[in-house]
Amino acid sequence: VVASIGHNSGDVIQKEAQAQLRAFLEQVENLDDEKAALSEAISEKYKEIKSAGFDTKALRKIVAIRKKDKAKHLEEKAMVELYAHALGVEDLV
Amino acid sequence: VVASIGHNSGDVIQKEAQAQLRAFLEQVENLDDEKAALSEAISEKYKEIKSAGFDTKALRKIVAIRKKDKAKHLEEKAMVELYAHALGVEDLV
């Protein structure tokens, strides 16, 4: 451990650790930039899908459902249907 | 617009639109996967940084600050310092 702040002379980070920290900052920021670019690409893709005449809210719902564990999702769905019947709103689900 | 649900016969999506919708779903899911992989890579990077002996909480704070508009950030910082002095806690900021 070269970088324990508070354990170096006068609470500064030594030169070598400083360079390493700077490199890490750059790596994190590059990954963050790539992630932001992908968020932007996804947003643009949904705009394209909407322009093609599709309902993106419905598609987002499908995407979200497919992200979930299938068995777990079907279990949750069955529970919602059970409650809907019990409460007389089965036409809504 | 080929895909207005509710405007096709019997509320089904026509075959061509269906194929297009399926392609869009795949594109969105691929982008989502890439984004999730980057989130994972960022998480791994911070683990590496922590293993190298650095305080990742401090580094995350620097990353967050650098994401902000600099002038706006300095303005906010000055305001916090002003309040800290007014409230006698300037040693904390």
N, CA and C atoms of all chains as a GROMACS GRO file, in nm:
protein
  558
    1VAL      N    1   0.085  -0.121   0.000
    1VAL     CA    2   0.000   0.000   0.000
    1VAL      C    3   0.087   0.124   0.000
    2VAL      N    4   0.091   0.190  -0.112
    2VAL     CA    5   0.179   0.308  -0.124
    2VAL      C    6   0.105   0.438  -0.096
    3ALA      N    7  -0.025   0.429  -0.073
    3ALA     CA    8  -0.104   0.552  -0.084
    3ALA      C    9  -0.186   0.588   0.039
    4SER      N   10  -0.156   0.529   0.152
    4SER     CA   11  -0.235   0.560   0.270
    4SER      C   12  -0.217   0.705   0.310
    5ILE      N   13  -0.316   0.782   0.279
    5ILE     CA   14  -0.309   0.924   0.315
    5ILE      C   15  -0.309   0.932   0.467
    6GLY      N   16  -0.229   1.021   0.519
    6GLY     CA   17  -0.221   1.033   0.665
    6GLY      C   18  -0.104   0.953   0.719
    7HIS      N   19  -0.047   0.867   0.636
    7HIS     CA   20   0.069   0.790   0.679
    7HIS      C   21   0.192   0.828   0.600
    8ASN      N   22   0.181   0.933   0.521
    8ASN     CA   23   0.297   0.984   0.451
    8ASN      C   24   0.336   1.116   0.516
    9SER      N   25   0.457   1.162   0.483
    9SER     CA   26   0.504   1.285   0.546
    9SER      C   27   0.410   1.400   0.511
   10GLY      N   28   0.358   1.464   0.614
   10GLY     CA   29   0.276   1.583   0.596
   10GLY      C   30   0.148   1.560   0.522
   11ASP      N   31   0.091   1.442   0.532
   11ASP     CA   32  -0.039   1.414   0.471
   11ASP      C   33  -0.044   1.441   0.322
   12VAL      N   34   0.067   1.419   0.253
   12VAL     CA   35   0.062   1.429   0.108
   12VAL      C   36   0.077   1.288   0.051
   13ILE      N   37   0.034   1.272  -0.074
   13ILE     CA   38   0.050   1.142  -0.138
   13ILE      C   39   0.183   1.145  -0.213
   14GLN      N   40   0.261   1.041  -0.195
   14GLN     CA   41   0.392   1.036  -0.260
   14GLN      C   42   0.378   1.038  -0.412
   15LYS      N   43   0.484   1.085  -0.475
   15LYS     CA   44   0.484   1.108  -0.620
   15LYS      C   45   0.436   0.987  -0.701
   16GLU      N   46   0.484   0.871  -0.667
   16GLU     CA   47   0.450   0.750  -0.742
   16GLU      C   48   0.301   0.719  -0.728
   17ALA      N   49   0.252   0.727  -0.604
   17ALA     CA   50   0.110   0.702  -0.577
   17ALA      C   51   0.024   0.807  -0.648
   18GLN      N   52   0.075   0.929  -0.651
   18GLN     CA   53   0.004   1.040  -0.716
   18GLN      C   54  -0.018   1.009  -0.865
   19ALA      N   55   0.086   0.960  -0.930
   19ALA     CA   56   0.078   0.926  -1.072
   19ALA      C   57  -0.021   0.810  -1.092
   20GLN      N   58  -0.018   0.715  -1.000
   20GLN     CA   59  -0.108   0.600  -1.008
   20GLN      C   60  -0.254   0.645  -0.989
   21LEU      N   61  -0.271   0.735  -0.892
   21LEU     CA   62  -0.406   0.787  -0.865
   21LEU      C   63  -0.459   0.863  -0.986
   22ARG      N   64  -0.371   0.939  -1.049
   22ARG     CA   65  -0.410   1.015  -1.168
   22ARG      C   66  -0.450   0.920  -1.282
   23ALA      N   67  -0.376   0.812  -1.297
   23ALA     CA   68  -0.407   0.712  -1.400
   23ALA      C   69  -0.542   0.645  -1.372
   24PHE      N   70  -0.566   0.612  -1.246
   24PHE     CA   71  -0.694   0.552  -1.208
   24PHE      C   72  -0.810   0.648  -1.236
   25LEU      N   73  -0.791   0.775  -1.203
   25LEU     CA   74  -0.896   0.875  -1.230
   25LEU      C   75  -0.930   0.876  -1.378
   26GLU      N   76  -0.826   0.874  -1.460
   26GLU     CA   77  -0.847   0.877  -1.605
   26GLU      C   78  -0.921   0.751  -1.652
   27GLN      N   79  -0.884   0.637  -1.598
   27GLN     CA   80  -0.949   0.510  -1.637
   27GLN      C   81  -1.098   0.512  -1.598
   28VAL      N   82  -1.126   0.557  -1.477
   28VAL     CA   83  -1.266   0.564  -1.431
   28VAL      C   84  -1.344   0.660  -1.520
   29GLU      N   85  -1.284   0.776  -1.548
   29GLU     CA   86  -1.355   0.875  -1.630
   29GLU      C   87  -1.378   0.825  -1.772
   30ASN      N   88  -1.283   0.750  -1.825
   30ASN     CA   89  -1.303   0.693  -1.959
   30ASN      C   90  -1.419   0.593  -1.960
   31LEU      N   91  -1.424   0.508  -1.858
   31LEU     CA   92  -1.534   0.411  -1.848
   31LEU      C   93  -1.668   0.485  -1.830
   32ASP      N   94  -1.667   0.586  -1.745
   32ASP     CA   95  -1.788   0.666  -1.724
   32ASP      C   96  -1.835   0.731  -1.855
   33ASP      N   97  -1.739   0.779  -1.933
   33ASP     CA   98  -1.773   0.842  -2.062
   33ASP      C   99  -1.836   0.740  -2.157
   34GLU      N  100  -1.777   0.619  -2.161
   34GLU     CA  101  -1.832   0.514  -2.247
   34GLU      C  102  -1.974   0.478  -2.204
   35LYS      N  103  -1.995   0.473  -2.073
   35LYS     CA  104  -2.127   0.439  -2.020
   35LYS      C  105  -2.229   0.549  -2.056
   36ALA      N  106  -2.186   0.673  -2.044
   36ALA     CA  107  -2.275   0.785  -2.078
   36ALA      C  108  -2.309   0.782  -2.227
   37ALA      N  109  -2.210   0.744  -2.310
   37ALA     CA  110  -2.233   0.735  -2.455
   37ALA      C  111  -2.337   0.627  -2.486
   38LEU      N  112  -2.331   0.518  -2.410
   38LEU     CA  113  -2.428   0.410  -2.431
   38LEU      C  114  -2.568   0.452  -2.386
   39SER      N  115  -2.576   0.524  -2.276
   39SER     CA  116  -2.707   0.574  -2.231
   39SER      C  117  -2.766   0.663  -2.341
   40GLU      N  118  -2.681   0.744  -2.401
   40GLU     CA  119  -2.723   0.833  -2.509
   40GLU      C  120  -2.768   0.750  -2.630
   41ALA      N  121  -2.694   0.645  -2.662
   41ALA     CA  122  -2.727   0.558  -2.776
   41ALA      C  123  -2.862   0.489  -2.754
   42ILE      N  124  -2.887   0.446  -2.631
   42ILE     CA  125  -3.015   0.380  -2.598
   42ILE      C  126  -3.130   0.480  -2.614
   43SER      N  127  -3.106   0.599  -2.565
   43SER     CA  128  -3.207   0.705  -2.577
   43SER      C  129  -3.237   0.735  -2.725
   44GLU      N  130  -3.131   0.741  -2.807
   44GLU     CA  131  -3.147   0.765  -2.951
   44GLU      C  132  -3.221   0.649  -3.018
   45LYS      N  133  -3.189   0.527  -2.975
   45LYS     CA  134  -3.255   0.408  -3.031
   45LYS      C  135  -3.406   0.414  -3.004
   46TYR      N  136  -3.444   0.451  -2.882
   46TYR     CA  137  -3.587   0.460  -2.851
   46TYR      C  138  -3.655   0.571  -2.934
   47LYS      N  139  -3.580   0.678  -2.960
   47LYS     CA  140  -3.636   0.784  -3.046
   47LYS      C  141  -3.662   0.728  -3.185
   48GLU      N  142  -3.568   0.650  -3.235
   48GLU     CA  143  -3.582   0.587  -3.368
   48GLU      C  144  -3.703   0.493  -3.369
   49ILE      N  145  -3.718   0.416  -3.262
   49ILE     CA  146  -3.828   0.320  -3.251
   49ILE      C  147  -3.962   0.393  -3.249
   50LYS      N  148  -3.964   0.505  -3.177
   50LYS     CA  149  -4.086   0.587  -3.170
   50LYS      C  150  -4.118   0.645  -3.309
   51SER      N  151  -4.013   0.691  -3.376
   51SER     CA  152  -4.031   0.747  -3.512
   51SER      C  153  -4.085   0.642  -3.609
   52ALA      N  154  -4.052   0.515  -3.584
   52ALA     CA  155  -4.099   0.407  -3.671
   52ALA      C  156  -4.245   0.372  -3.639
   53GLY      N  157  -4.303   0.440  -3.541
   53GLY     CA  158  -4.446   0.424  -3.513
   53GLY      C  159  -4.478   0.330  -3.399
   54PHE      N  160  -4.377   0.287  -3.326
   54PHE     CA  161  -4.403   0.195  -3.215
   54PHE      C  162  -4.421   0.269  -3.083
   55ASP      N  163  -4.490   0.204  -2.993
   55ASP     CA  164  -4.514   0.258  -2.859
   55ASP      C  165  -4.395   0.217  -2.772
   56THR      N  166  -4.308   0.313  -2.742
   56THR     CA  167  -4.185   0.279  -2.670
   56THR      C  168  -4.212   0.242  -2.524
   57LYS      N  169  -4.321   0.292  -2.468
   57LYS     CA  170  -4.355   0.256  -2.330
   57LYS      C  171  -4.381   0.106  -2.319
   58ALA      N  172  -4.454   0.054  -2.419
   58ALA     CA  173  -4.482  -0.090  -2.422
   58ALA      C  174  -4.353  -0.170  -2.441
   59LEU      N  175  -4.267  -0.121  -2.531
   59LEU     CA  176  -4.142  -0.194  -2.556
   59LEU      C  177  -4.051  -0.191  -2.433
   60ARG      N  178  -4.046  -0.074  -2.366
   60ARG     CA  179  -3.965  -0.064  -2.243
   60ARG      C  180  -4.014  -0.164  -2.138
   61LYS      N  181  -4.146  -0.182  -2.134
   61LYS     CA  182  -4.202  -0.278  -2.039
   61LYS      C  183  -4.156  -0.421  -2.072
   62ILE      N  184  -4.157  -0.455  -2.201
   62ILE     CA  185  -4.110  -0.588  -2.244
   62ILE      C  186  -3.963  -0.606  -2.208
   63VAL      N  187  -3.883  -0.503  -2.236
   63VAL     CA  188  -3.740  -0.510  -2.205
   63VAL      C  189  -3.720  -0.534  -2.055
   64ALA      N  190  -3.795  -0.460  -1.973
   64ALA     CA  191  -3.782  -0.473  -1.827
   64ALA      C  192  -3.822  -0.613  -1.780
   65ILE      N  193  -3.931  -0.665  -1.838
   65ILE     CA  194  -3.978  -0.799  -1.800
   65ILE      C  195  -3.873  -0.904  -1.837
   66ARG      N  196  -3.814  -0.890  -1.957
   66ARG     CA  197  -3.716  -0.989  -2.002
   66ARG      C  198  -3.587  -0.983  -1.921
   67LYS      N  199  -3.562  -0.870  -1.854
   67LYS     CA  200  -3.444  -0.859  -1.768
   67LYS      C  201  -3.460  -0.941  -1.641
   68LYS      N  202  -3.584  -0.960  -1.600
   68LYS     CA  203  -3.611  -1.031  -1.475
   68LYS      C  204  -3.598  -1.183  -1.490
   69ASP      N  205  -3.576  -1.249  -1.380
   69ASP     CA  206  -3.578  -1.395  -1.378
   69ASP      C  207  -3.718  -1.441  -1.418
   70LYS      N  208  -3.727  -1.533  -1.515
   70LYS     CA  209  -3.856  -1.571  -1.573
   70LYS      C  210  -3.949  -1.635  -1.469
   71ALA      N  211  -3.898  -1.733  -1.395
   71ALA     CA  212  -3.981  -1.803  -1.296
   71ALA      C  213  -4.033  -1.705  -1.191
   72LYS      N  214  -3.943  -1.619  -1.147
   72LYS     CA  215  -3.980  -1.520  -1.045
   72LYS      C  216  -4.086  -1.424  -1.100
   73HIS      N  217  -4.066  -1.384  -1.226
   73HIS     CA  218  -4.163  -1.292  -1.287
   73HIS      C  219  -4.301  -1.356  -1.298
   74LEU      N  220  -4.304  -1.484  -1.342
   74LEU     CA  221  -4.433  -1.553  -1.359
   74LEU      C  222  -4.504  -1.570  -1.224
   75GLU      N  223  -4.424  -1.591  -1.121
   75GLU     CA  224  -4.479  -1.602  -0.986
   75GLU      C  225  -4.544  -1.470  -0.942
   76GLU      N  226  -4.472  -1.360  -0.966
   76GLU     CA  227  -4.524  -1.228  -0.931
   76GLU      C  228  -4.651  -1.196  -1.010
   77LYS      N  229  -4.649  -1.234  -1.138
   77LYS     CA  230  -4.763  -1.210  -1.228
   77LYS      C  231  -4.886  -1.287  -1.177
   78ALA      N  232  -4.864  -1.413  -1.135
   78ALA     CA  233  -4.974  -1.495  -1.085
   78ALA      C  234  -5.033  -1.433  -0.959
   79MET      N  235  -4.946  -1.378  -0.876
   79MET     CA  236  -4.992  -1.316  -0.751
   79MET      C  237  -5.076  -1.192  -0.780
   80VAL      N  238  -5.032  -1.112  -0.877
   80VAL     CA  239  -5.108  -0.992  -0.916
   80VAL      C  240  -5.245  -1.034  -0.970
   81GLU      N  241  -5.248  -1.140  -1.051
   81GLU     CA  242  -5.375  -1.187  -1.108
   81GLU      C  243  -5.469  -1.239  -0.998
   82LEU      N  244  -5.411  -1.308  -0.902
   82LEU     CA  245  -5.490  -1.359  -0.789
   82LEU      C  246  -5.557  -1.244  -0.714
   83TYR      N  247  -5.478  -1.142  -0.687
   83TYR     CA  248  -5.529  -1.026  -0.614
   83TYR      C  249  -5.633  -0.952  -0.698
   84ALA      N  250  -5.607  -0.941  -0.829
   84ALA     CA  251  -5.699  -0.872  -0.918
   84ALA      C  252  -5.836  -0.940  -0.919
   85HIS      N  253  -5.836  -1.072  -0.919
   85HIS     CA  254  -5.962  -1.146  -0.914
   85HIS      C  255  -6.032  -1.122  -0.781
   86ALA      N  256  -5.955  -1.131  -0.674
   86ALA     CA  257  -6.013  -1.114  -0.540
   86ALA      C  258  -6.074  -0.976  -0.523
   87LEU      N  259  -6.015  -0.879  -0.594
   87LEU     CA  260  -6.060  -0.740  -0.577
   87LEU      C  261  -6.151  -0.694  -0.691
   88GLY      N  262  -6.188  -0.787  -0.780
   88GLY     CA  263  -6.283  -0.756  -0.888
   88GLY      C  264  -6.231  -0.664  -0.995
   89VAL      N  265  -6.099  -0.659  -1.013
   89VAL     CA  266  -6.043  -0.575  -1.120
   89VAL      C  267  -5.963  -0.659  -1.219
   90GLU      N  268  -6.008  -0.785  -1.241
   90GLU     CA  269  -5.933  -0.875  -1.330
   90GLU      C  270  -5.930  -0.824  -1.473
   91ASP      N  271  -6.024  -0.735  -1.509
   91ASP     CA  272  -6.022  -0.679  -1.645
   91ASP      C  273  -5.906  -0.581  -1.664
   92LEU      N  274  -5.845  -0.539  -1.555
   92LEU     CA  275  -5.735  -0.440  -1.564
   92LEU      C  276  -5.597  -0.505  -1.575
   93VAL      N  277  -5.591  -0.635  -1.546
   93VAL     CA  278  -5.457  -0.697  -1.549
   93VAL      C  279  -5.444  -0.802  -1.660
   94VAL      N  280  -4.604   0.496  -4.089
   94VAL     CA  281  -4.626   0.422  -3.964
   94VAL      C  282  -4.694   0.289  -3.992
   95VAL      N  283  -4.617   0.184  -3.973
   95VAL     CA  284  -4.669   0.052  -4.004
   95VAL      C  285  -4.720  -0.021  -3.881
   96ALA      N  286  -4.702   0.040  -3.768
   96ALA     CA  287  -4.714  -0.040  -3.647
   96ALA      C  288  -4.816   0.008  -3.544
   97SER      N  289  -4.905   0.098  -3.584
   97SER     CA  290  -5.001   0.148  -3.486
   97SER      C  291  -5.091   0.035  -3.439
   98ILE      N  292  -5.064  -0.011  -3.319
   98ILE     CA  293  -5.148  -0.116  -3.264
   98ILE      C  294  -5.288  -0.057  -3.244
   99GLY      N  295  -5.387  -0.136  -3.272
   99GLY     CA  296  -5.523  -0.086  -3.259
   99GLY      C  297  -5.575  -0.033  -3.391
  100HIS      N  298  -5.484  -0.018  -3.488
  100HIS     CA  299  -5.526   0.026  -3.620
  100HIS      C  300  -5.503  -0.081  -3.726
  101ASN      N  301  -5.464  -0.199  -3.679
  101ASN     CA  302  -5.451  -0.312  -3.771
  101ASN      C  303  -5.567  -0.408  -3.746
  102SER      N  304  -5.586  -0.501  -3.838
  102SER     CA  305  -5.697  -0.594  -3.823
  102SER      C  306  -5.684  -0.673  -3.694
  103GLY      N  307  -5.784  -0.666  -3.611
  103GLY     CA  308  -5.789  -0.746  -3.489
  103GLY      C  309  -5.681  -0.714  -3.388
  104ASP      N  310  -5.632  -0.590  -3.387
  104ASP     CA  311  -5.533  -0.549  -3.289
  104ASP      C  312  -5.407  -0.634  -3.288
  105VAL      N  313  -5.368  -0.686  -3.403
  105VAL     CA  314  -5.239  -0.754  -3.409
  105VAL      C  315  -5.143  -0.667  -3.488
  106ILE      N  316  -5.016  -0.692  -3.469
  106ILE     CA  317  -4.916  -0.617  -3.544
  106ILE      C  318  -4.884  -0.697  -3.670
  107GLN      N  319  -4.882  -0.628  -3.782
  107GLN     CA  320  -4.857  -0.696  -3.909
  107GLN      C  321  -4.718  -0.758  -3.910
  108LYS      N  322  -4.704  -0.860  -3.994
  108LYS     CA  323  -4.582  -0.941  -3.997
  108LYS      C  324  -4.453  -0.857  -4.014
  109GLU      N  325  -4.456  -0.761  -4.103
  109GLU     CA  326  -4.338  -0.679  -4.130
  109GLU      C  327  -4.303  -0.596  -4.006
  110ALA      N  328  -4.405  -0.537  -3.946
  110ALA     CA  329  -4.384  -0.456  -3.826
  110ALA      C  330  -4.334  -0.542  -3.711
  111GLN      N  331  -4.384  -0.664  -3.708
  111GLN     CA  332  -4.346  -0.758  -3.603
  111GLN      C  333  -4.195  -0.787  -3.611
  112ALA      N  334  -4.148  -0.810  -3.732
  112ALA     CA  335  -4.005  -0.838  -3.752
  112ALA      C  336  -3.922  -0.716  -3.713
  113GLN      N  337  -3.974  -0.598  -3.747
  113GLN     CA  338  -3.902  -0.474  -3.715
  113GLN      C  339  -3.897  -0.454  -3.563
  114LEU      N  340  -4.009  -0.483  -3.500
  114LEU     CA  341  -4.017  -0.468  -3.354
  114LEU      C  342  -3.920  -0.563  -3.286
  115ARG      N  343  -3.913  -0.685  -3.338
  115ARG     CA  344  -3.821  -0.785  -3.283
  115ARG      C  345  -3.676  -0.738  -3.299
  116ALA      N  346  -3.645  -0.680  -3.414
  116ALA     CA  347  -3.509  -0.630  -3.438
  116ALA      C  348  -3.477  -0.515  -3.341
  117PHE      N  349  -3.574  -0.427  -3.320
  117PHE     CA  350  -3.553  -0.316  -3.227
  117PHE      C  351  -3.530  -0.367  -3.085
  118LEU      N  352  -3.609  -0.466  -3.046
  118LEU     CA  353  -3.592  -0.525  -2.912
  118LEU      C  354  -3.450  -0.576  -2.895
  119GLU      N  355  -3.402  -0.645  -2.998
  119GLU     CA  356  -3.267  -0.701  -2.992
  119GLU      C  357  -3.162  -0.590  -2.982
  120GLN      N  358  -3.181  -0.483  -3.059
  120GLN     CA  359  -3.086  -0.371  -3.056
  120GLN      C  360  -3.084  -0.306  -2.918
  121VAL      N  361  -3.201  -0.285  -2.863
  121VAL     CA  362  -3.208  -0.223  -2.730
  121VAL      C  363  -3.141  -0.313  -2.627
  122GLU      N  364  -3.171  -0.442  -2.635
  122GLU     CA  365  -3.114  -0.534  -2.536
  122GLU      C  366  -2.963  -0.546  -2.551
  123ASN      N  367  -2.912  -0.538  -2.672
  123ASN     CA  368  -2.767  -0.539  -2.691
  123ASN      C  369  -2.702  -0.416  -2.629
  124LEU      N  370  -2.763  -0.300  -2.650
  124LEU     CA  371  -2.710  -0.177  -2.591
  124LEU      C  372  -2.717  -0.184  -2.438
  125ASP      N  373  -2.829  -0.235  -2.388
  125ASP     CA  374  -2.844  -0.251  -2.242
  125ASP      C  375  -2.736  -0.344  -2.186
  126ASP      N  376  -2.707  -0.451  -2.260
  126ASP     CA  377  -2.602  -0.544  -2.216
  126ASP      C  378  -2.466  -0.477  -2.211
  127GLU      N  379  -2.436  -0.400  -2.314
  127GLU     CA  380  -2.308  -0.328  -2.318
  127GLU      C  381  -2.298  -0.231  -2.201
  128LYS      N  382  -2.410  -0.165  -2.172
  128LYS     CA  383  -2.412  -0.068  -2.061
  128LYS      C  384  -2.391  -0.140  -1.927
  129ALA      N  385  -2.455  -0.254  -1.912
  129ALA     CA  386  -2.439  -0.332  -1.788
  129ALA      C  387  -2.295  -0.380  -1.774
  130ALA      N  388  -2.232  -0.418  -1.886
  130ALA     CA  389  -2.093  -0.462  -1.882
  130ALA      C  390  -2.002  -0.348  -1.838
  131LEU      N  391  -2.033  -0.227  -1.882
  131LEU     CA  392  -1.952  -0.111  -1.842
  131LEU      C  393  -1.971  -0.080  -1.694
  132SER      N  394  -2.093  -0.091  -1.645
  132SER     CA  395  -2.118  -0.070  -1.502
  132SER      C  396  -2.034  -0.169  -1.421
  133GLU      N  397  -2.031  -0.292  -1.470
  133GLU     CA  398  -1.952  -0.396  -1.405
  133GLU      C  399  -1.802  -0.362  -1.411
  134ALA      N  400  -1.758  -0.314  -1.527
  134ALA     CA  401  -1.616  -0.277  -1.543
  134ALA      C  402  -1.577  -0.163  -1.449
  135ILE      N  403  -1.668  -0.067  -1.432
  135ILE     CA  404  -1.641   0.046  -1.340
  135ILE      C  405  -1.632  -0.005  -1.197
  136SER      N  406  -1.721  -0.094  -1.163
  136SER     CA  407  -1.721  -0.153  -1.029
  136SER      C  408  -1.590  -0.229  -1.004
  137GLU      N  409  -1.547  -0.306  -1.105
  137GLU     CA  410  -1.420  -0.380  -1.094
  137GLU      C  411  -1.301  -0.285  -1.082
  138LYS      N  412  -1.307  -0.178  -1.158
  138LYS     CA  413  -1.198  -0.078  -1.155
  138LYS      C  414  -1.185  -0.019  -1.014
  139TYR      N  415  -1.298   0.014  -0.952
  139TYR     CA  416  -1.292   0.070  -0.816
  139TYR      C  417  -1.237  -0.034  -0.718
  140LYS      N  418  -1.270  -0.162  -0.740
  140LYS     CA  419  -1.214  -0.266  -0.653
  140LYS      C  420  -1.062  -0.269  -0.667
  141GLU      N  421  -1.015  -0.258  -0.792
  141GLU     CA  422  -0.871  -0.255  -0.818
  141GLU      C  423  -0.806  -0.134  -0.749
  142ILE      N  424  -0.872  -0.021  -0.756
  142ILE     CA  425  -0.821   0.102  -0.696
  142ILE      C  426  -0.813   0.088  -0.544
  143LYS      N  427  -0.915   0.026  -0.488
  143LYS     CA  428  -0.917   0.002  -0.343
  143LYS      C  429  -0.805  -0.096  -0.303
  144SER      N  430  -0.786  -0.198  -0.386
  144SER     CA  431  -0.679  -0.296  -0.360
  144SER      C  432  -0.541  -0.230  -0.365
  145ALA      N  433  -0.530  -0.124  -0.446
  145ALA     CA  434  -0.402  -0.053  -0.457
  145ALA      C  435  -0.380   0.039  -0.338
  146GLY      N  436  -0.477   0.042  -0.246
  146GLY     CA  437  -0.458   0.118  -0.122
  146GLY      C  438  -0.521   0.255  -0.120
  147PHE      N  439  -0.598   0.287  -0.223
  147PHE     CA  440  -0.660   0.420  -0.226
  147PHE      C  441  -0.799   0.420  -0.165
  148ASP      N  442  -0.842   0.536  -0.121
  148ASP     CA  443  -0.975   0.557  -0.064
  148ASP      C  444  -1.070   0.586  -0.180
  149THR      N  445  -1.154   0.488  -0.215
  149THR     CA  446  -1.238   0.506  -0.334
  149THR      C  447  -1.350   0.608  -0.311
  150LYS      N  448  -1.389   0.626  -0.186
  150LYS     CA  449  -1.492   0.725  -0.157
  150LYS      C  450  -1.442   0.865  -0.195
  151ALA      N  451  -1.317   0.892  -0.162
  151ALA     CA  452  -1.257   1.021  -0.197
  151ALA      C  453  -1.246   1.036  -0.349
  152LEU      N  454  -1.204   0.928  -0.415
  152LEU     CA  455  -1.188   0.934  -0.561
  152LEU      C  456  -1.324   0.953  -0.629
  153ARG      N  457  -1.427   0.880  -0.578
  153ARG     CA  458  -1.562   0.897  -0.635
  153ARG      C  459  -1.609   1.042  -0.621
  154LYS      N  460  -1.570   1.105  -0.511
  154LYS     CA  461  -1.609   1.244  -0.489
  154LYS      C  462  -1.542   1.334  -0.594
  155ILE      N  463  -1.414   1.307  -0.621
  155ILE     CA  464  -1.342   1.385  -0.723
  155ILE      C  465  -1.405   1.365  -0.861
  156VAL      N  466  -1.439   1.240  -0.892
  156VAL     CA  467  -1.501   1.209  -1.022
  156VAL      C  468  -1.634   1.286  -1.035
  157ALA      N  469  -1.712   1.284  -0.926
  157ALA     CA  470  -1.843   1.352  -0.929
  157ALA      C  471  -1.826   1.502  -0.947
  158ILE      N  472  -1.727   1.560  -0.876
  158ILE     CA  473  -1.704   1.704  -0.887
  158ILE      C  474  -1.662   1.741  -1.029
  159ARG      N  475  -1.574   1.659  -1.089
  159ARG     CA  476  -1.524   1.690  -1.223
  159ARG      C  477  -1.632   1.674  -1.330
  160LYS      N  478  -1.738   1.598  -1.297
  160LYS     CA  479  -1.850   1.584  -1.391
  160LYS      C  480  -1.933   1.712  -1.397
  161LYS      N  481  -1.930   1.788  -1.289
  161LYS     CA  482  -2.013   1.909  -1.282
  161LYS      C  483  -1.951   2.025  -1.360
  162ASP      N  484  -2.032   2.120  -1.396
  162ASP     CA  485  -1.983   2.243  -1.455
  162ASP      C  486  -1.894   2.312  -1.353
  163LYS      N  487  -1.771   2.350  -1.396
  163LYS     CA  488  -1.672   2.402  -1.300
  163LYS      C  489  -1.717   2.533  -1.234
  164ALA      N  490  -1.764   2.626  -1.313
  164ALA     CA  491  -1.807   2.756  -1.259
  164ALA      C  492  -1.921   2.738  -1.160
  165LYS      N  493  -2.015   2.653  -1.199
  165LYS     CA  494  -2.131   2.628  -1.114
  165LYS      C  495  -2.086   2.560  -0.984
  166HIS      N  496  -1.993   2.467  -0.997
  166HIS     CA  497  -1.944   2.398  -0.878
  166HIS      C  498  -1.874   2.494  -0.782
  167LEU      N  499  -1.790   2.583  -0.838
  167LEU     CA  500  -1.716   2.678  -0.753
  167LEU      C  501  -1.812   2.773  -0.683
  168GLU      N  502  -1.917   2.806  -0.751
  168GLU     CA  503  -2.021   2.894  -0.694
  168GLU      C  504  -2.087   2.824  -0.574
  169GLU      N  505  -2.124   2.700  -0.596
  169GLU     CA  506  -2.188   2.622  -0.488
  169GLU      C  507  -2.094   2.605  -0.369
  170LYS      N  508  -1.966   2.581  -0.401
  170LYS     CA  509  -1.863   2.562  -0.298
  170LYS      C  510  -1.848   2.691  -0.215
  171ALA      N  511  -1.847   2.806  -0.283
  171ALA     CA  512  -1.833   2.934  -0.214
  171ALA      C  513  -1.952   2.956  -0.121
  172MET      N  514  -2.070   2.917  -0.166
  172MET     CA  515  -2.191   2.934  -0.086
  172MET      C  516  -2.186   2.848   0.040
  173VAL      N  517  -2.140   2.724   0.023
  173VAL     CA  518  -2.127   2.634   0.139
  173VAL      C  519  -2.027   2.692   0.239
  174GLU      N  520  -1.916   2.748   0.188
  174GLU     CA  521  -1.814   2.807   0.275
  174GLU      C  522  -1.868   2.930   0.348
  175LEU      N  523  -1.945   3.009   0.277
  175LEU     CA  524  -2.008   3.128   0.338
  175LEU      C  525  -2.097   3.086   0.454
  176TYR      N  526  -2.180   2.987   0.430
  176TYR     CA  527  -2.272   2.938   0.534
  176TYR      C  528  -2.195   2.875   0.650
  177ALA      N  529  -2.088   2.801   0.616
  177ALA     CA  530  -2.006   2.737   0.720
  177ALA      C  531  -1.947   2.842   0.814
  178HIS      N  532  -1.900   2.952   0.756
  178HIS     CA  533  -1.844   3.059   0.839
  178HIS      C  534  -1.954   3.122   0.926
  179ALA      N  535  -2.068   3.146   0.864
  179ALA     CA  536  -2.179   3.208   0.936
  179ALA      C  537  -2.226   3.121   1.052
  180LEU      N  538  -2.211   2.990   1.036
  180LEU     CA  539  -2.261   2.897   1.137
  180LEU      C  540  -2.150   2.841   1.227
  181GLY      N  541  -2.029   2.894   1.209
  181GLY     CA  542  -1.919   2.856   1.297
  181GLY      C  543  -1.868   2.714   1.278
  182VAL      N  544  -1.887   2.659   1.160
  182VAL     CA  545  -1.836   2.524   1.135
  182VAL      C  546  -1.737   2.522   1.018
  183GLU      N  547  -1.664   2.637   1.004
  183GLU     CA  548  -1.573   2.648   0.889
  183GLU      C  549  -1.461   2.544   0.893
  184ASP      N  550  -1.435   2.487   1.012
  184ASP     CA  551  -1.333   2.382   1.020
  184ASP      C  552  -1.380   2.252   0.956
  185LEU      N  553  -1.509   2.241   0.929
  185LEU     CA  554  -1.563   2.116   0.871
  185LEU      C  555  -1.565   2.118   0.719
  186VAL      N  556  -1.551   2.237   0.660
  186VAL     CA  557  -1.561   2.242   0.512
  186VAL      C  558  -1.429   2.283   0.447
   0.00000   0.00000   0.00000
